[in-house]
Structure formats: C-alpha cells, structure tokens
C-alpha cells in the first residue's frame, strides 16, 4: 500500500535516508518540491553520482511501482509508449470475416480497443487501472533528440493521446525522475517542464556517510582512507572519474581481500574496481598511486 507524500523537506530527507540515500539539503529540497508541486525532476550529472538511485528509493519509500524507461539510441514510440498488437488484430479480422461479419466500423472499433493495446513504460506509468507508480526516464541524453517530443504531453499533463483510441490520463500523477549524463544537451522544452538539480560528486564527509550505509562491513579507518584517496583521484585528469558506485565497489573489494588499510601495492592490485579504462589505470598505477595515497593519508580523519 502506498504512503502519503512527505509534507516537509525534513520528511523528504528522512524518506531518502530510510532507503539508504544520503542526500544533501539542496537535493532533498528539490526532490521535495518536485513531489509536492507534481513537477518532473530532471537530474543531471556525471555517471555514478546516484541519480538513478533516487527514483528507486522514492518508489520504495512511497510504496509505489517503479516503472523504468532505459533510453538508448533509436528508442521510438513503439518501445517507449505503446504499440498495437498487430498479430491479434489480424486474427480478429480473419475470425470476423470467417463468421460473415460485414460491419467494418464496428470491427475497426473492436480491434483498436484496450485488449489489443500493448503498454510500454510511459503508458504503464500513468495507466489508471494500475497501482500508482514512480516513473524513471533514465539517461535521456542517450535517446535521439526527436524522441523528446514524445515526452512533452506526458510531462505537462500526465496523459498520452493515442489517435485510434483516445486519451489515457493518470488518476494519480506519478513522480517523474529524468536523468542525464550530459553526453548531449537535452532540449529546453523538456527542461522548462521540470525542476532541475545538478547531482555532483559528494564531499568527503557525505561520501563517508554513504559508505557507512552501503558498506557497513568496511572498517571506519579503511573507509576514511578510501574516501580520501578517491577524493584526491577525482582531481586528476582522467577519462572517467570514479563515481560513488565505484567507491562502494572498491571498499567492498578491499574488505573481501581482508585489507584493513590502504597501501600502494593494494591500490595497484585493485584499481580495476575503481577505474574502468586501461589508460586511466596505467596512468595512476605505481608512483602516481603512491603519491595520491600519501596526500590522502594526510587528510584522512582518524578512525
């Protein structure tokens, strides 16, 4: 059973925290406003900063279905919104012809009815016959620009118009979370319909708090060293900076190896859990890793 929307920013922050999401006050405020104003939430930022996780935590915390549309190049109406079941429609036509039915208008009305309509994520999110949902439109920047036009009616009015059928409108408008890694600019028409927040890498204190929630088995001393090293690493000129997800993976990997503190040798052996491109690994491994570790240990707080 679903729960009521949070009434204050503090309640929204608590809802996110209950789901294991440690949000700063600015992000919690934007999420809260998106919920109470019933406006889509547009989250932009580097990969791995926790944008997608917000939709998952909201769905869990509000007791709603999570409907996810994963965007990709070539995504179209049939894959994202709806399509007609042409095979069943053709069968219905043949059965009507075999039975001697001649009322073409009635037949056309029958085959363009709800039983022949295949829902895709966008339509499923607002279907009034289904329980309330949270809609996640993930990595919109990966879709082609013309696809954004399909979203405008949905984001403005929480409805979808189907020419052969009519308009389907949400009874309970779903919270909508749109994410983008900014591989291209998303059109202004989308942005105008949303509340916007740039999700940046967390500071050291918040990243340690995230690790404490997501990887509680990692000792506090090691967690502090991991965060300090990753914070230093993000200042380097790398092809792909490590996100929070990589910080968590690396800390857990170190714990699986029964490590209690960072050393240059351990870093060299486990960089593949933190960095995902060979050029980045080759650049950091060895003397550079040792230098970054020495700087990190100077700033890492005591356990």
GISULZI-V811737 format. One record per residue. N is the residue number from 1. PSI is psi as a letter, one per 20 degrees, with the letter a starting at -180 (999 if undefined). NEAR is the number of other C-alpha atoms within 12 Angstrom. Layout:
n:N psi:PSI near:NEAR
n:N psi:PSI near:NEAR
This chain:
n:1 psi:p near:13
n:2 psi:r near:18
n:3 psi:r near:16
n:4 psi:q near:20
n:5 psi:q near:27
n:6 psi:q near:25
n:7 psi:i near:20
n:8 psi:r near:21
n:9 psi:h near:25
n:10 psi:g near:22
n:11 psi:h near:24
n:12 psi:g near:36
n:13 psi:h near:31
n:14 psi:h near:26
n:15 psi:g near:33
n:16 psi:g near:33
n:17 psi:h near:26
n:18 psi:h near:19
n:19 psi:j near:25
n:20 psi:j near:26
n:21 psi:o near:36
n:22 psi:n near:35
n:23 psi:q near:38
n:24 psi:r near:29
n:25 psi:h near:21
n:26 psi:g near:20
n:27 psi:g near:32
n:28 psi:h near:30
n:29 psi:g near:28
n:30 psi:g near:33
n:31 psi:g near:47
n:32 psi:g near:34
n:33 psi:h near:29
n:34 psi:h near:34
n:35 psi:g near:33
n:36 psi:h near:24
n:37 psi:i near:22
n:38 psi:l near:26
n:39 psi:q near:31
n:40 psi:q near:40
n:41 psi:o near:45
n:42 psi:o near:43
n:43 psi:p near:41
n:44 psi:q near:35
n:45 psi:r near:28
n:46 psi:q near:27
n:47 psi:q near:29
n:48 psi:j near:29
n:49 psi:j near:33
n:50 psi:k near:37
n:51 psi:g near:40
n:52 psi:h near:38
n:53 psi:h near:31
n:54 psi:g near:44
n:55 psi:g near:41
n:56 psi:g near:32
n:57 psi:h near:34
n:58 psi:g near:45
n:59 psi:g near:35
n:60 psi:g near:26
n:61 psi:h near:31
n:62 psi:i near:31
n:63 psi:k near:22
n:64 psi:r near:28
n:65 psi:q near:29
n:66 psi:o near:34
n:67 psi:o near:36
n:68 psi:p near:31
n:69 psi:o near:34
n:70 psi:o near:28
n:71 psi:q near:29
n:72 psi:r near:21
n:73 psi:p near:17
n:74 psi:i near:19
n:75 psi:p near:24
n:76 psi:a near:26
n:77 psi:g near:28
n:78 psi:h near:21
n:79 psi:h near:25
n:80 psi:h near:34
n:81 psi:f near:35
n:82 psi:r near:29
n:83 psi:q near:28
n:84 psi:q near:26
n:85 psi:n near:20
n:86 psi:h near:16
n:87 psi:g near:15
n:88 psi:h near:19
n:89 psi:g near:25
n:90 psi:h near:19
n:91 psi:g near:16
n:92 psi:h near:24
n:93 psi:g near:26
n:94 psi:h near:17
n:95 psi:h near:16
n:96 psi:g near:20
n:97 psi:g near:15
n:98 psi:h near:11
n:99 psi:i near:11
n:100 psi:j near:12
n:101 psi:p near:16
n:102 psi:i near:15
n:103 psi:n near:14
n:104 psi:h near:14
n:105 psi:g near:12
n:106 psi:h near:14
n:107 psi:g near:22
n:108 psi:h near:20
n:109 psi:h near:19
n:110 psi:g near:22
n:111 psi:i near:28
n:112 psi:l near:27
n:113 psi:r near:23
n:114 psi:h near:23
n:115 psi:h near:18
n:116 psi:j near:24
n:117 psi:p near:28
n:118 psi:o near:27
n:119 psi:p near:27
n:120 psi:r near:26
n:121 psi:g near:33
n:122 psi:g near:45
n:123 psi:h near:40
n:124 psi:h near:37
n:125 psi:h near:42
n:126 psi:j near:37
n:127 psi:o near:35
n:128 psi:i near:21
n:129 psi:i near:16
n:130 psi:q near:20
n:131 psi:q near:24
n:132 psi:q near:29
n:133 psi:r near:39
n:134 psi:p near:41
n:135 psi:p near:42
n:136 psi:o near:39
n:137 psi:n near:41
n:138 psi:p near:37
n:139 psi:l near:35
n:140 psi:h near:40
n:141 psi:i near:33
n:142 psi:h near:27
n:143 psi:r near:34
n:144 psi:q near:23
n:145 psi:g near:25
n:146 psi:h near:21
n:147 psi:h near:26
n:148 psi:h near:32
n:149 psi:h near:22
n:150 psi:h near:29
n:151 psi:i near:36
n:152 psi:g near:25
n:153 psi:g near:23
n:154 psi:g near:37
n:155 psi:h near:37
n:156 psi:g near:24
n:157 psi:j near:23
n:158 psi:l near:32
n:159 psi:q near:29
n:160 psi:p near:33
n:161 psi:p near:23
n:162 psi:o near:25
n:163 psi:g near:13
n:164 psi:i near:19
n:165 psi:g near:21
n:166 psi:a near:15
n:167 psi:p near:20
n:168 psi:p near:30
n:169 psi:q near:27
n:170 psi:p near:28
n:171 psi:g near:18
n:172 psi:o near:25
n:173 psi:p near:35
n:174 psi:q near:46
n:175 psi:p near:44
n:176 psi:p near:45
n:177 psi:p near:46
n:178 psi:p near:47
n:179 psi:q near:46
n:180 psi:p near:39
n:181 psi:j near:29
n:182 psi:l near:23
n:183 psi:i near:20
n:184 psi:r near:16
n:185 psi:p near:22
n:186 psi:q near:30
n:187 psi:q near:24
n:188 psi:h near:15
n:189 psi:h near:19
n:190 psi:g near:33
n:191 psi:h near:27
n:192 psi:h near:17
n:193 psi:i near:28
n:194 psi:r near:34
n:195 psi:p near:31
n:196 psi:q near:30
n:197 psi:p near:29
n:198 psi:o near:27
n:199 psi:o near:34
n:200 psi:r near:26
n:201 psi:q near:32
n:202 psi:q near:33
n:203 psi:r near:23
n:204 psi:g near:27
n:205 psi:g near:23
n:206 psi:h near:24
n:207 psi:h near:37
n:208 psi:h near:36
n:209 psi:h near:27
n:210 psi:g near:33
n:211 psi:h near:36
n:212 psi:h near:27
n:213 psi:g near:21
n:214 psi:h near:26
n:215 psi:m near:30
n:216 psi:i near:19
n:217 psi:i near:22
n:218 psi:p near:35
n:219 psi:q near:26
n:220 psi:h near:25
n:221 psi:g near:25
n:222 psi:g near:37
n:223 psi:g near:44
n:224 psi:h near:36
n:225 psi:g near:41
n:226 psi:g near:49
n:227 psi:g near:46
n:228 psi:g near:35
n:229 psi:g near:43
n:230 psi:h near:44
n:231 psi:g near:32
n:232 psi:g near:31
n:233 psi:h near:35
n:234 psi:i near:31
n:235 psi:i near:17
n:236 psi:q near:20
n:237 psi:n near:14
n:238 psi:q near:20
n:239 psi:g near:19
n:240 psi:o near:22
n:241 psi:q near:30
n:242 psi:p near:38
n:243 psi:a near:32
n:244 psi:h near:41
n:245 psi:h near:30
n:246 psi:h near:33
n:247 psi:g near:45
n:248 psi:g near:35
n:249 psi:g near:28
n:250 psi:g near:38
n:251 psi:g near:46
n:252 psi:h near:29
n:253 psi:g near:28
n:254 psi:h near:33
n:255 psi:h near:26
n:256 psi:h near:16
n:257 psi:j near:17
n:258 psi:k near:16
n:259 psi:q near:26
n:260 psi:i near:24
n:261 psi:r near:28
n:262 psi:q near:37
n:263 psi:q near:27
n:264 psi:h near:24
n:265 psi:g near:18
n:266 psi:g near:27
n:267 psi:g near:36
n:268 psi:h near:26
n:269 psi:h near:24
n:270 psi:j near:31
n:271 psi:h near:36
n:272 psi:i near:25
n:273 psi:i near:27
n:274 psi:g near:37
n:275 psi:q near:34
n:276 psi:j near:20
n:277 psi:p near:18
n:278 psi:h near:17
n:279 psi:h near:16
n:280 psi:g near:25
n:281 psi:g near:28
n:282 psi:h near:20
n:283 psi:h near:21
n:284 psi:h near:35
n:285 psi:q near:28
n:286 psi:c near:20
n:287 psi:h near:17
n:288 psi:g near:23
n:289 psi:g near:31
n:290 psi:g near:24
n:291 psi:g near:20
n:292 psi:h near:32
n:293 psi:g near:34
n:294 psi:g near:20
n:295 psi:h near:19
n:296 psi:g near:29
n:297 psi:h near:29
n:298 psi:h near:16
n:299 psi:i near:21
n:300 psi:p near:29
n:301 psi:q near:20
n:302 psi:q near:14
n:303 psi:999 near:15
